[in-house]
Amino acid sequence: MDEEEALARLVALAGAGAPADAAILRALIEEASEMGARRALARLGLADEAARGDVSDLRQLLGAWRDAKTSAWKAAIDWAVRGALALVVVGLAVKMGLPGLLR
């Protein structure tokens, strides 16, 4: 019996006047959710055996992207701070008359 038949029997059992106890409702919900999850994964193209490796590769790629983005921001901030400090040093040199000493 496949999943669709099991689900159909559970629905028939729950709706046929049988006492809908917690076990039947729980089984009905579990079968329906399993079937829906499999359908969703199949629609996304993740229903085969290679899907686990693909998702793992995507997670690694996303982690590497985040690391690269973080280090790029740190480098940009580092260069901005260095540039600002260089401007301060040049400003102090001009203020103290250092360009006049070089002539």
Buried (B, 14 or more C-beta within 10 A) or exposed (E): EEEEEBBEBBBEBBEEEEEEEEEBEEBBEEBBEEBEEEEEEEEEEEEEEEEEEEEEEEEEEEEEEEEEEEEEEEEEEEEEEEEEEEEEEEEEEEEEEEEEEEE
